Amino acid sequence: MNGKHIQKLGFEKRAIKLALDAANLREDAGAGRNDILEELQAVQNNPTGYLSGGVYAELAAELHEQQQATVSRQSAALRSIPLPYRVWGQDLIEPSAHDQMDVAMRLPVSRAGALMPDAHVGYGLPIGGVLATENAVIPYGVGVDIGCSMMLSVLPIAPGALSTDEARSLLMKHTRFGAGVGFEKRDRQDHEVLHESTWKDQPLLRHLYPKAAEQIGTSGSGNHFVEFGTLKLREADLDMEPGEYLAVLSHSGSRGFGAQVAGHFTALAQKLHPNLDRAAQKLAWLPMDTHEGEAYWQAMNLAGRYALANHDLIHRRLAHALNVRPTAQVSNSHNLAWKQIHKGRELIVHRKGATPAERGRLGLIPGSMADPGFVVRGRGEEGALNSASHGAGRQLGRKAAAKSLAKKDVQGYLQQRGITLIGGGIDEAPQAYKRIEEVIARQSDLVDIVAEFQPRVVRMDTGSEDI
């Protein structure tokens, strides 16, 4: 028995050596050449039948991997034209965001999608994009800041009872912002999310746990914020009477933990689809029925819970400092994927900068550092995959905002609206965002407005150029 006999069967590369090694063992055991060749052909035709053990197990594993790679390459071909999808706020959305959504809707695993009125260009899926896939999860369809989310706490204090100076002092003492930043060890608080056994289930999660524990209860940079303001409740709701209330609103995510999870699993997905069209490389996916897909799903959901834990501690600190308990709280994630039944099929719905808006579900859609945000209740619009916008959405990129906006104009805008800003940069100026009132108006069939929040004292990370 030699390599030429095996090569004639169609074995390639490393499989030839493994087949020859197995054949030699069978010859040593007294098997004839024809019997061995028939056995090798049987392994080639059905490698999964030989994976459990025996002389052909290693060869079967190699053949199985080769077959899976072939299937992956074949399945990575994009559709020639994108599947149709609904758009809300067409007049507010730049063409390049449409281009990104079109690529996403050409993926072979895509089944449905929608574009929200705050949509703008992102990495892979546009911000404000909603994408439903079958048996596949796309790390960049969720985003780098996994679990990025909102939380509002209504406090039993009259809005005017908290002075600007006191609000500023509370935010300075009880919040932290910026890449790599955490509370000093003596001031760090515990949270039940840090005691989940999930952290021990993957080497990556075990590795990231110490940093996650250091940064618990803090916020990142960019558009993350914590702010005191006034909530105007239009009608009796949230178990409260109509009126004006002091409230805390925060926007934060999963910090460096989520970013490293996103990077790790995106690299795995891209390795799995090496021939994916260049335009779609940031949309490489992981099949849900693979070890990699299951591992990402577990890590993603942990990052989502961790992000909400950050909000929980932020609000807990501020309420404790004021010696009160919130009378109502609302929260939602807007960078996550969910299992959802759509037209009778279970799909994976990615919301990258989109708010879940199932019928009756409460959510939060903020404006900018100086413009109002809204508590909303979903209307369950199937065409939007039960989604709404996650905010106002950018109309100027960070570099464009820093280059084109004058500091005096931004300061004047804040002063007119009575906003006290701690930190913040020109790249996060209100003028860099679409008008939230226009964005809300374009989605009246997606959500109903429950209450309006007007910020008053805002804390953010320091930007590239301070305001």
C-alpha positions in Angstrom: 0.0 0.0 0.0 1.4 3.4 -1.0 0.3 7.0 -1.4 -0.5 6.6 -5.0 -3.2 4.1 -4.3 -4.8 6.5 -1.8 -4.5 9.5 -4.0 -6.5 7.7 -6.7 -9.4 7.7 -4.2 -9.4 11.5 -4.2 -7.7 12.1 -0.8 -5.9 15.5 -0.6 -3.2 17.1 1.4 -2.9 16.0 5.1 -5.6 13.3 4.6 -3.2 11.3 2.3 -0.7 10.8 5.2 -3.4 10.0 7.7 -5.0 7.5 5.3 -1.6 5.9 4.7 -0.9 5.6 8.4 -4.3 4.0 9.0 -3.8 1.7 6.0 -0.4 0.5 7.3 -2.0 -0.3 10.7 -4.7 -2.3 9.0 -2.1 -4.2 6.9 -0.2 -5.0 10.1 -3.4 -6.4 11.4 -3.7 -8.7 8.3 -6.2 -6.8 6.2 -5.8 -7.1 2.4 -5.3 -4.1 0.1 -8.7 -4.2 -1.6 -10.4 -4.4 1.8 -8.4 -1.5 3.0 -9.2 0.6 -0.1 -12.9 -0.2 0.4 -12.7 0.9 4.0 -11.0 4.1 3.1 -13.7 4.9 0.5 -16.3 4.3 3.2 -14.6 6.7 5.5 -14.4 9.2 2.7 -18.1 8.9 2.0 -19.2 9.2 5.6 -16.5 10.6 7.9 -18.9 11.4 10.7 -19.6 7.6 11.1 -15.9 7.1 12.1 -15.4 10.1 14.4 -16.1 8.2 17.6 -12.9 6.1 17.6 -10.9 3.4 15.9 -8.1 3.3 13.5 -9.8 5.7 11.1 -10.9 8.3 13.6 -8.1 10.8 13.0 -8.5 10.5 9.2 -12.3 11.0 9.6 -11.8 14.1 11.7 -9.6 15.6 9.0 -12.0 14.7 6.2 -15.0 16.1 8.2 -13.1 19.4 8.7 -12.3 19.6 5.0 -16.0 19.0 4.1 -17.1 21.7 6.6 -14.7 24.1 5.1 -16.0 23.4 1.6 -19.6 23.8 2.7 -18.6 27.1 4.4 -16.9 28.4 1.2 -19.9 27.5 -0.9 -22.4 29.0 1.5 -20.5 32.3 1.8 -21.6 33.4 -1.7 -23.7 36.6 -1.5 -27.1 36.9 -3.2 -27.0 38.8 -6.5 -29.6 41.3 -5.2 -30.5 42.2 -1.6 -33.7 41.0 0.0 -36.3 43.7 0.3 -36.5 45.6 3.7 -38.6 48.4 5.2 -37.1 51.8 5.9 -38.4 54.4 8.4 -37.3 58.0 7.9 -35.9 57.6 4.4 -35.3 61.4 4.1 -33.1 61.3 7.2 -30.8 58.5 6.2 -27.6 58.9 4.2 -27.1 56.7 1.1 -24.0 54.9 2.5 -26.1 53.5 5.4 -28.4 52.0 2.7 -25.4 50.6 0.9 -24.3 48.8 4.1 -27.8 47.5 4.7 -28.0 46.2 1.1 -24.9 44.2 1.6 -26.3 42.7 4.9 -29.5 41.7 3.0 -27.4 39.9 0.4 -25.9 37.5 3.0 -27.1 33.9 2.4 -28.2 33.6 6.1 -30.3 36.8 6.0 -34.1 36.5 6.1 -35.5 39.9 6.9 -34.4 43.4 7.9 -35.3 47.0 8.6 -33.6 50.4 8.8 -34.6 52.9 11.6 -34.7 56.7 11.1 -31.6 57.3 13.2 -29.5 55.0 10.8 -26.0 56.0 9.8 -22.8 54.2 8.8 -21.2 51.8 11.2 -18.9 48.8 10.9 -20.5 46.0 9.1 -24.2 46.5 9.8 -25.2 50.2 9.9 -26.1 51.8 13.2 -29.9 51.7 13.3 -29.9 48.5 11.3 -32.1 45.5 12.2 -31.2 42.2 10.7 -32.8 38.8 11.1 -30.8 35.7 10.1 -31.5 32.0 10.3 -29.2 29.7 12.4 -26.5 32.4 12.4 -25.2 35.1 14.6 -23.1 38.0 13.4 -20.7 39.5 16.0 -20.5 42.8 14.1 -24.3 42.7 13.6 -24.4 43.2 17.4 -21.5 45.6 17.5 -18.4 46.2 19.5 -20.1 47.6 22.6 -22.2 44.5 23.2 -25.2 45.2 25.4 -24.9 49.0 25.0 -28.1 50.1 26.8 -30.2 52.8 28.5 -31.6 53.1 32.0 -33.9 55.7 33.5 -34.7 56.1 37.3 -37.5 58.3 38.4 -36.7 59.7 41.9 -39.2 60.9 44.6 -37.8 64.4 44.6 -39.1 67.6 43.0 -37.0 68.6 40.0 -36.2 72.0 41.5 -35.2 70.5 44.9 -31.8 69.3 43.5 -29.5 72.3 42.8 -27.2 72.3 39.8 -24.1 72.4 42.1 -25.4 69.4 44.1 -26.2 67.4 40.9 -22.7 68.2 39.5 -21.1 67.1 42.8 -23.0 63.8 42.8 -22.1 63.0 39.2 -18.4 63.8 39.9 -18.3 61.6 43.0 -20.4 58.6 41.9 -19.7 58.2 38.2 -16.5 57.3 36.2 -15.9 57.6 32.5 -13.3 56.6 29.9 -11.4 53.8 28.4 -9.8 51.5 31.0 -11.2 53.6 33.9 -12.7 52.0 37.0 -13.5 53.0 40.6 -10.7 52.9 43.1 -10.6 49.5 44.8 -12.0 50.9 48.1 -15.0 52.4 46.3 -15.7 49.5 44.0 -19.1 47.8 44.5 -20.1 44.2 44.1 -22.9 42.9 41.8 -24.5 39.5 41.3 -23.4 39.4 37.7 -19.8 39.0 38.8 -20.8 35.8 40.7 -22.3 34.0 37.7 -20.7 30.6 36.9 -20.7 31.6 33.2 -17.4 33.4 33.7 -15.8 30.0 34.2 -17.2 28.3 31.1 -14.8 29.7 28.5 -11.1 30.5 28.7 -11.8 33.9 27.1 -14.3 34.8 29.8 -12.0 33.7 32.6 -9.3 35.9 31.1 -11.6 38.9 30.8 -13.2 38.6 34.3 -10.6 40.6 36.3 -10.9 43.7 34.1 -14.7 43.4 34.0 -14.7 43.3 37.8 -12.4 46.4 38.0 -14.7 48.4 35.6 -18.1 47.4 37.1 -20.4 50.3 37.6 -18.6 52.7 35.2 -19.1 54.1 31.7 -17.0 54.3 28.6 -16.2 57.2 26.3 -17.9 58.5 23.2 -21.6 59.0 23.6 -22.0 57.4 27.0 -23.4 59.7 29.6 -25.1 60.0 33.0 -27.4 63.0 33.5 -29.9 64.5 35.9 -33.0 66.0 34.3 -36.8 66.5 34.4 -39.2 63.8 33.3 -42.6 65.0 32.1 -45.2 62.3 32.3 -48.1 63.2 30.0 -50.7 60.8 31.4 -50.9 58.4 34.3 -48.4 55.6 33.6 -45.3 53.9 35.1 -47.5 53.5 38.2 -47.3 57.3 38.6 -49.6 60.3 38.2 -49.0 62.9 35.4 -46.5 65.6 36.3 -42.8 66.5 36.4 -40.3 64.4 38.3 -36.5 64.4 38.9 -34.9 61.5 37.0 -31.5 60.1 36.2 -30.8 58.8 32.6 -27.7 56.8 31.7 -26.2 55.4 28.5 -23.5 52.8 28.9 -22.3 49.4 27.8 -20.1 46.4 28.5 -16.8 48.4 28.5 -13.6 46.7 27.3 -15.0 43.2 28.1 -17.6 43.5 25.4 -15.2 44.9 22.9 -12.7 42.1 23.3 -15.5 39.5 23.0 -16.6 41.2 19.8 -13.1 41.2 18.4 -12.3 37.6 19.3 -15.5 36.1 17.8 -15.4 38.3 14.7 -11.9 36.9 14.0 -13.3 33.4 14.3 -16.2 34.2 12.0 -13.9 35.6 9.4 -11.6 32.6 9.6 -14.7 30.4 9.1 -15.6 32.3 5.9 -12.2 33.1 4.2 -13.8 33.6 0.8 -16.6 36.0 1.9 -17.0 38.9 -0.4 -14.8 41.8 0.7 -17.8 44.1 1.2 -19.3 41.7 3.7 -16.2 40.7 5.7 -17.3 42.6 8.7 -20.6 40.6 8.5 -19.0 37.2 8.9 -21.3 34.9 10.9 -21.1 32.0 13.2 -23.6 29.1 12.8 -25.6 28.8 15.9 -25.3 25.0 15.9 -21.5 25.1 16.2 -19.3 25.4 19.2 -18.2 28.8 18.1 -21.7 30.0 17.7 -22.8 28.7 21.0 -19.8 30.2 22.7 -20.4 33.7 21.2 -24.1 33.5 22.2 -23.2 32.8 25.8 -20.5 35.5 25.9 -22.8 38.1 24.2 -25.6 37.5 26.7 -23.2 37.7 29.6 -21.9 41.0 28.2 -25.5 42.2 27.9 -26.2 41.4 31.6 -22.9 43.0 32.6 -23.8 46.2 30.8 -27.1 46.5 32.6 -25.3 45.8 35.9 -23.2 48.8 35.2 -26.3 50.9 34.9 -27.8 49.3 38.0 -24.8 50.3 40.1 -24.7 53.8 38.7 -28.3 54.4 39.6 -27.9 52.6 42.9 -25.0 54.9 43.9 -26.9 58.1 43.0 -30.1 57.1 44.7 -28.3 56.0 47.8 -26.4 59.3 47.9 -29.8 61.1 47.8 -31.2 58.7 50.4 -34.1 57.7 48.2 -35.4 54.7 46.2 -36.5 55.1 42.6 -40.3 55.1 42.2 -39.9 53.7 38.7 -37.2 52.4 36.4 -37.1 51.7 32.7 -34.2 50.0 30.8 -33.4 48.4 27.5 -30.4 47.1 25.5 -29.9 48.3 21.9 -26.8 46.4 20.8 -27.7 42.8 21.1 -29.2 39.8 19.3 -32.4 38.0 20.3 -34.1 34.8 19.3 -37.4 35.8 17.8 -40.3 34.1 16.0 -40.9 35.9 12.6 -43.6 34.5 10.3 -43.5 31.2 12.0 -39.7 30.7 12.0 -37.2 31.2 14.8 -34.7 33.8 13.6 -31.8 35.6 15.2 -32.7 39.3 15.2 -29.7 41.6 15.5 -30.4 45.2 16.7 -27.3 47.3 16.2 -28.4 50.6 17.6 -32.1 49.8 17.7 -34.6 49.6 20.5 -36.8 46.5 21.1 -40.4 47.6 20.5 -42.6 44.6 21.0 -46.2 45.6 21.7 -46.5 47.0 25.2 -42.7 47.0 25.9 -41.2 50.1 27.4 -38.0 51.6 26.0 -35.8 54.7 26.0 -34.9 56.8 23.0 -32.5 59.6 24.0 -31.6 62.8 22.0 -28.3 64.5 22.5 -26.6 66.1 25.6 -29.0 69.1 25.3 -32.0 67.7 23.6 -34.9 65.7 25.0 -35.2 61.9 25.3 -38.3 59.8 25.3 -39.8 57.0 27.3 -41.7 55.0 24.7 -44.0 51.9 24.5 -43.6 49.6 21.5 -46.4 49.0 19.0 -45.1 45.6 17.8 -44.7 46.5 14.1 -43.7 43.2 12.3 -42.2 45.0 9.3 -39.7 46.6 11.7 -39.1 43.2 13.4 -40.6 44.9 16.5 -37.9 47.6 16.7 -37.5 51.4 16.9 -34.6 53.8 16.8 -32.1 53.9 19.6 -31.5 57.6 19.6 -31.3 60.6 17.3 -28.5 59.2 15.2 -25.5 61.1 13.9 -25.6 63.4 11.0 -21.9 64.3 11.3 -19.1 61.8 11.9 -16.8 62.5 14.8 -14.0 64.0 12.7 -16.4 66.1 10.6 -18.0 67.4 13.8 -14.7 68.3 15.4 -13.6 70.0 12.1 -16.8 71.9 11.2 -18.4 72.9 14.5 -17.4 76.1 16.4 -17.0 75.8 20.2 -18.8 79.1 20.8 -21.9 77.9 18.8 -22.0 74.6 20.8 -21.6 76.5 24.1 -24.4 78.9 23.0 -26.7 76.0 22.2 -26.1 74.5 25.7 -26.6 77.8 27.4 -29.9 78.5 25.7 -31.2 75.2 26.9 -29.9 75.5 30.5 -27.5 72.6 30.2 -24.5 72.2 32.6 -22.0 69.9 30.9 -19.2 68.0 32.6 -16.7 66.6 30.1 -18.0 66.1 26.6 -16.3 67.0 23.3 -17.1 68.8 20.1 -17.5 65.3 18.5 -20.6 64.8 20.7 -22.1 68.2 20.2 -25.9 68.4 19.7 -25.3 69.7 16.2 -23.6 66.5 15.3 -26.9 64.6 15.7 -30.2 64.6 13.8 -33.1 66.4 15.4 -34.6 63.9 17.8 -38.1 65.4 17.2 -37.9 64.5 13.5 -36.6 61.0 14.2 -39.4 60.4 16.7 -42.0 61.7 14.2 -40.8 59.2 11.5 -41.6 56.2 13.7 -45.1 57.0 15.1 -46.3 53.6 13.9 -43.4 51.9 15.9 -43.8 53.4 19.3 -46.1 55.6 21.4 -44.6 58.3 23.6 -45.1 57.8 27.3 -42.9 60.6 28.8 -40.3 63.2 27.8 -37.0 63.6 29.6 -35.2 67.0 29.5 -31.5 66.8 30.5 -30.1 69.4 32.9 -26.7 68.4 34.3 -24.8 66.0 32.0 -21.6 64.1 32.6 -19.6 62.4 29.8 -16.0 61.4 29.1 -13.7 64.2 27.9 -13.7 64.4 24.1 -10.9 64.9 21.6 -11.6 68.7 22.0 -13.5 69.9 25.0 -16.6 72.0 24.6 
